[in-house]
Amino acid sequence: MSDILNSENRTIQYNGPVNSADFNLRVEQNYRDLVHLYNRSGVLDQKLSEAFERVLKDHHFLSMAIVDLEDRVQALEYDSESGYKKMSIYTYSQIDVGSFVGDPTFAISSTDALSFDYIYNIITLPKMQGSSQSKIKFFDSSGAQVIPDFLEAKVDNAFTGVDTAGSLIDTTPIYYSFLESSDKFWKRNVIVDTPSAAGAQMYLYIKIPSSFSGSAASNFMSLIPYPIFGVDIISIEYTSDANPDLDINDKWIPLNFNRLYNNQAEAAGKVPPGGWSIVGGDIILNSGPVGFYFPSTEINALRLSLRQRNYTTEYGKCIYTYGLSDIDVRSQKFLDSGKTIIKFTAPNGTTILNVEEVIPKIYNVPEELISTAFSYRVIYKQGSSYTLDPVPGSTSVWIEVTLNKLGDGTAPVLSDLIINYT
């Protein structure tokens, strides 16, 4: 909406207009400006209401997630099964390449340094600049994001629960989830009189317009649920059918088609859900932002199953809210290898005698290929220099991590690094 006003600045002569035409013109311009300001006020009020609703619901589900995390941390603190002390990556500041600049043995060049994704908390191979191409986000010549007519998406709510045909739905457009704008997100409010144990569930279908995005080959998929930490992701599937109909008749394949880390509870949330042999074992409960790298795959359409088990109450109605604030499918190119250095500092009042074991958490690489994708060296500090020889009584150690691309082009993703030490 334009902010250019219609009213003109005039030199006041004889305390007002000198003829009726000038008077009528001034009244008309003032009227147009009043209408403009009224409409502008309405738009701003709508944006503030949507932003306030988003903040309230995000905070509600974040508070629930924090309580769950507190319980998990307490359980870890009292875990005495292992004879070793443990540390892991808990903050981006542990990446400490800068301390080794100029060191003849351990220095890492900026081009060889592994990439850290602060949204999804993962470490990947160095990304090739300018090589990342989205399959569902489009921009015009001025750089503004646009939603083309050929981008198709739809919802299928043929499930038991509250989100069924005929339900009262309050929703924003699905394409809001494609927009990189903080005030645009896709929400689907299902409004009912009484709650249901089944909650609300749906399929989201998205057709990838490969003829406009260069190719159907993709190796990365990401999404941010709305409300964050408040939506379950039950499955993520794709089809390579040339002309998918976006329905149950297409050939849908789990994105985790090779069942990586099948039925291993700790991998739930780290692998795309819907591929394990035990149905439902890999559901991502109360999902936060997730991103998955996989071998280059021809993806012509996606099918996501989302579920909301919780509801809020407003004016005596139960409201189940779910959707997405962002989703993307990309093709990303990487260098073949890269390194980084991660610092681990012992808790206050304790020291490190020796690092006994280093365990990488890499969930997009088969277990038998971890030794190909990952290697490491333990670095100690002695005086002002660094060494590979253990230095008893150290307050900190550094782990030099090397990641290597697999033969099929898979770029390994380091989700965490655990060290067992004495």
C-alpha positions in Angstrom: 0.0 0.0 0.0 1.4 3.4 -1.0 2.3 5.9 1.7 2.1 8.9 -0.7 -0.5 11.3 0.5 -3.0 13.1 -1.8 -3.3 16.4 0.0 -1.2 19.1 -1.5 0.7 21.8 0.4 -0.9 25.2 -0.5 0.0 28.7 0.4 -2.9 30.1 2.5 -4.4 33.2 0.9 -7.3 35.1 2.4 -7.7 32.4 5.1 -8.9 29.7 2.6 -9.7 28.6 -0.9 -10.6 31.4 -3.3 -13.1 29.3 -5.4 -15.4 26.3 -5.0 -13.3 24.1 -7.4 -10.3 24.5 -5.2 -12.4 23.9 -2.1 -13.9 20.7 -3.5 -10.4 19.5 -4.6 -9.1 20.0 -1.1 -12.0 18.1 0.5 -11.6 15.2 -2.0 -7.9 15.0 -1.3 -8.5 15.0 2.5 -11.1 12.3 2.1 -8.7 10.1 0.1 -6.1 10.5 2.7 -8.5 9.6 5.5 -9.5 6.5 3.6 -5.9 5.6 3.1 -5.0 6.0 6.7 -8.1 4.0 7.8 -7.1 1.1 5.5 -3.5 1.4 6.7 -4.6 1.2 10.3 -6.7 -1.9 9.5 -3.8 -3.6 7.8 -1.5 -2.9 10.7 -4.1 -4.0 13.2 -4.4 -7.3 11.4 -0.6 -7.8 11.3 -0.3 -7.1 15.0 -3.1 -9.5 15.8 -1.5 -12.3 13.8 1.9 -11.6 15.3 0.5 -11.6 18.8 -1.3 -14.9 18.2 1.9 -16.4 16.8 3.9 -15.2 19.8 1.3 -16.5 22.3 1.1 -20.0 20.8 4.8 -20.3 20.2 5.5 -19.4 23.8 2.9 -21.8 25.1 4.5 -24.7 23.3 8.1 -23.6 24.1 7.3 -23.6 27.8 6.1 -27.1 27.5 9.3 -28.1 25.6 11.4 -26.4 28.4 9.8 -28.5 31.1 10.5 -31.7 29.0 14.1 -30.6 28.6 14.6 -30.0 32.3 13.4 -33.6 33.0 15.8 -35.0 30.3 18.8 -33.0 31.7 18.0 -34.2 35.2 18.0 -37.8 34.0 21.3 -37.4 32.2 22.9 -35.8 35.3 22.1 -38.9 37.3 23.1 -41.4 34.7 25.8 -43.6 36.4 25.8 -46.5 34.0 29.0 -45.4 32.4 32.4 -45.4 34.1 33.4 -42.4 32.0 32.6 -38.7 32.4 30.9 -37.3 29.3 30.7 -34.0 27.4 29.0 -33.0 24.2 28.4 -30.1 21.9 26.0 -27.7 23.5 26.8 -24.3 22.0 28.1 -22.8 18.7 30.9 -21.1 20.7 32.6 -24.4 21.1 33.8 -24.3 17.5 37.2 -22.9 18.0 39.1 -22.7 14.7 40.3 -19.2 15.6 42.7 -20.4 18.3 44.8 -22.3 15.8 45.3 -19.6 13.2 48.9 -19.7 12.1 49.6 -23.0 13.8 51.7 -25.1 11.4 50.0 -28.4 12.5 46.4 -27.6 13.2 45.4 -24.4 11.3 42.3 -24.7 9.0 41.8 -22.4 6.1 38.4 -20.7 5.7 37.7 -22.7 2.5 38.2 -26.0 4.2 36.3 -25.2 7.4 33.1 -27.2 8.0 29.8 -25.3 7.9 27.7 -24.8 11.0 23.9 -24.4 10.6 22.7 -22.5 13.6 19.0 -23.0 12.8 19.2 -26.8 12.7 22.2 -27.2 15.0 24.2 -29.4 12.5 27.7 -29.3 11.1 28.1 -30.1 7.4 30.8 -30.2 4.7 31.9 -26.8 3.4 29.2 -25.5 1.1 30.1 -24.3 -2.4 29.1 -20.6 -2.7 26.2 -19.9 -5.0 25.4 -23.6 -5.5 22.3 -23.8 -3.4 19.1 -23.8 -5.4 15.6 -24.0 -3.9 12.9 -26.0 -5.7 9.9 -24.2 -4.2 11.1 -20.6 -3.5 11.1 -18.2 -6.5 12.2 -14.6 -6.9 11.7 -12.0 -9.6 14.4 -9.9 -11.3 14.3 -7.4 -8.4 15.0 -10.0 -5.8 11.4 -10.0 -4.4 9.9 -13.4 -3.6 7.0 -14.5 -5.7 4.5 -17.3 -5.6 4.1 -18.5 -9.2 0.8 -20.1 -10.5 2.5 -23.4 -11.3 3.4 -24.0 -7.6 0.8 -26.5 -6.3 0.0 -27.5 -2.7 -3.1 -28.9 -1.0 -4.3 -30.5 2.2 -6.0 -33.9 2.6 -7.8 -34.3 6.0 -9.2 -37.7 5.5 -8.2 -38.9 9.0 -10.0 -39.6 12.2 -10.0 -36.8 14.7 -11.2 -33.2 14.6 -9.7 -32.1 11.3 -12.3 -33.7 8.9 -14.5 -32.7 6.1 -17.1 -30.2 7.4 -15.0 -29.0 10.3 -14.8 -25.3 11.1 -11.4 -24.2 9.7 -9.7 -20.8 10.1 -6.6 -20.9 7.9 -4.1 -18.7 6.1 -2.9 -19.7 2.6 -0.6 -22.7 2.4 1.9 -20.7 0.3 2.6 -18.5 3.3 4.9 -21.3 4.4 7.1 -20.8 1.3 7.6 -17.1 2.0 10.7 -15.9 3.8 8.8 -13.3 5.8 8.4 -13.3 9.6 4.8 -12.0 9.4 3.7 -14.7 6.9 3.2 -18.3 8.1 0.7 -21.0 7.4 -1.7 -21.8 10.2 -4.6 -24.1 10.2 -7.0 -23.6 13.2 -9.5 -26.4 13.6 -12.4 -25.2 15.9 -14.5 -27.7 17.7 -16.9 -27.9 20.6 -15.2 -30.9 22.3 -11.7 -32.2 22.2 -10.7 -35.6 20.7 -8.1 -38.1 21.8 -7.0 -38.4 18.2 -6.2 -34.7 17.9 -6.0 -33.2 14.4 -4.1 -34.8 11.6 -3.6 -34.0 7.9 -1.5 -34.7 4.8 0.2 -31.8 3.1 1.0 -32.3 -0.6 3.5 -30.1 -2.5 4.3 -30.5 -6.1 7.9 -29.6 -7.1 7.9 -27.7 -10.3 11.1 -29.2 -11.7 10.6 -27.8 -15.2 11.0 -24.3 -13.7 13.6 -25.1 -11.0 16.2 -26.7 -13.3 15.9 -30.3 -12.3 14.1 -32.6 -9.8 17.4 -33.6 -8.1 17.4 -32.5 -4.4 19.5 -33.4 -1.4 18.1 -31.3 1.4 14.7 -30.7 2.9 13.8 -28.5 5.8 10.7 -27.3 7.7 9.8 -25.3 10.7 6.4 -26.3 12.2 3.9 -23.8 13.6 3.6 -23.6 16.5 7.3 -24.4 17.0 7.8 -27.4 19.4 4.0 -28.0 19.2 3.4 -30.2 16.2 4.2 -33.8 15.5 5.7 -34.8 12.2 4.5 -38.3 11.5 6.0 -39.0 8.1 7.9 -37.3 5.2 7.5 -39.0 1.8 8.3 -38.2 -1.8 7.4 -39.4 -5.3 9.5 -39.5 -8.4 6.4 -39.9 -10.6 6.7 -37.6 -13.6 3.2 -36.1 -13.2 2.0 -36.7 -9.7 -1.7 -36.3 -8.9 -1.0 -35.3 -5.3 -3.2 -38.0 -3.9 -2.9 -41.5 -2.3 -2.6 -43.1 -5.8 0.9 -41.7 -6.4 3.9 -43.9 -5.5 5.0 -42.5 -2.1 8.4 -43.4 -0.8 9.7 -42.5 2.7 12.4 -39.9 2.5 14.4 -42.3 4.8 13.9 -45.0 2.2 16.9 -47.0 3.3 15.7 -47.1 6.9 18.8 -45.6 8.5 19.1 -46.3 12.2 16.0 -48.4 12.0 14.1 -48.5 15.4 16.9 -46.9 17.3 15.1 -44.5 19.7 17.9 -42.0 19.9 17.7 -41.4 16.1 14.1 -40.3 16.2 14.0 -36.7 15.1 17.4 -37.0 13.4 16.1 -39.1 10.4 13.1 -38.2 8.3 10.1 -40.0 9.9 8.0 -42.6 8.3 10.7 -45.1 7.1 11.2 -47.4 10.1 9.9 -50.9 10.2 8.0 -50.2 13.4 5.2 -47.9 12.3 5.3 -44.7 14.4 8.6 -45.4 16.0 10.3 -42.5 14.3 7.6 -39.8 14.7 9.1 -36.5 15.7 7.0 -35.4 18.7 6.7 -31.6 19.3 9.1 -30.9 16.5 11.3 -27.9 16.4 13.1 -26.8 13.2 14.4 -29.9 11.3 16.6 -30.2 8.3 17.6 -33.5 6.5 20.4 -34.1 4.0 20.2 -37.2 1.9 21.6 -38.6 -1.3 20.7 -36.7 -4.4 17.1 -37.9 -5.2 14.6 -37.1 -7.9 11.7 -35.5 -6.0 8.6 -34.4 -8.0 6.3 -34.0 -5.0 6.3 -34.2 -1.2 3.7 -35.6 1.2 4.0 -34.6 4.9 1.8 -36.0 7.6 1.3 -33.5 10.5 -0.5 -33.9 13.8 -1.6 -31.7 16.6 -2.4 -33.4 19.9 -2.9 -30.3 22.0 -5.4 -27.5 21.9 -6.2 -24.2 23.4 -9.5 -22.9 24.7 -11.1 -19.7 23.5 -14.7 -18.6 24.2 -15.7 -22.1 25.1 -14.3 -23.7 21.9 -11.4 -26.1 21.5 -8.9 -24.8 18.9 -6.3 -27.2 17.4 -3.6 -25.1 15.7 -0.9 -26.5 13.3 0.9 -25.6 10.1 4.3 -24.5 9.0 6.2 -21.2 9.2 8.8 -22.4 6.6 9.5 -25.3 4.3 12.1 -25.7 1.6 13.5 -28.3 -0.7 17.0 -27.6 -2.1 19.9 -28.9 -4.1 23.1 -28.0 -2.3 26.7 -28.7 -3.5 29.6 -29.4 -1.1 33.3 -29.8 -1.2 34.5 -33.4 -0.8 36.1 -32.9 2.6 36.4 -30.4 5.4 37.6 -29.8 9.0 36.7 -28.0 12.1 37.9 -27.9 15.7 35.6 -28.2 18.7 36.6 -27.2 22.2 35.5 -29.2 25.3 36.0 -27.6 28.7 35.7 -29.7 31.9 33.2 -28.6 34.5 34.4 -26.1 37.2 36.7 -27.8 39.7 37.5 -30.8 37.5 40.2 -31.7 35.0 40.7 -34.1 32.1 43.2 -36.9 32.5 42.7 -38.5 29.1 40.0 -38.7 26.3 39.1 -42.3 26.1 36.5 -42.3 23.3 35.0 -39.9 20.7 31.5 -40.8 19.4 30.1 -38.9 16.4 26.3 -38.6 16.0 25.8 -38.8 12.3 22.4 -40.1 11.3 22.4 -39.7 7.5 25.2 -42.1 7.0 24.9 -45.9 7.5 26.7 -47.1 10.6 29.1 -49.3 8.5 30.3 -46.1 6.7 30.9 -43.8 9.7 34.6 -44.5 9.6 34.7 -43.4 6.0 32.7 -40.2 6.6 34.3 -39.2 10.0 37.8 -39.1 11.6 39.3 -37.1 14.4 42.3 -36.1 16.4 42.4 -35.1 20.1 44.4 -32.0 20.7 45.8 -31.0 24.1 47.5 -27.7 25.2 50.9 -27.7 26.9 52.0 -24.3 27.9 51.4 -22.0 24.9 51.6 -24.8 22.2 49.3 -27.6 21.1 50.1 -31.3 21.0 48.5 -34.7 20.2 50.1 -36.2 23.3 47.8 -36.4 26.4 48.4 -33.7 29.0 47.0 -34.9 32.4 45.2 -32.3 34.4 44.0 -30.4 31.3 41.0 -28.1 31.8 40.1 -28.2 28.1 40.7 -30.4 25.1 40.0 -29.8 21.4 38.7 -32.4 18.9 39.8 -31.9 15.3 36.9 -33.3 13.2 37.2 -34.3 9.5 34.1 -35.1 7.4 34.3 -36.8 4.0 31.7 -37.1 1.3 30.5 -40.6 0.6 30.8 -42.3 -2.8 27.1 -41.7 -3.6 27.5 -38.0 -3.0 26.0 -38.0 0.5 27.3 -35.1 2.6 27.6 -36.4 6.3 25.8 -34.3 8.9 27.3 -34.1 12.4 24.5 -33.7 14.9 26.6 -34.0 18.0 30.0 -35.2 19.2 30.3 -37.0 22.6 33.6 -37.5 24.4 34.1 -40.0 27.1 37.0 -39.0 29.4 38.7 -39.8 32.6 
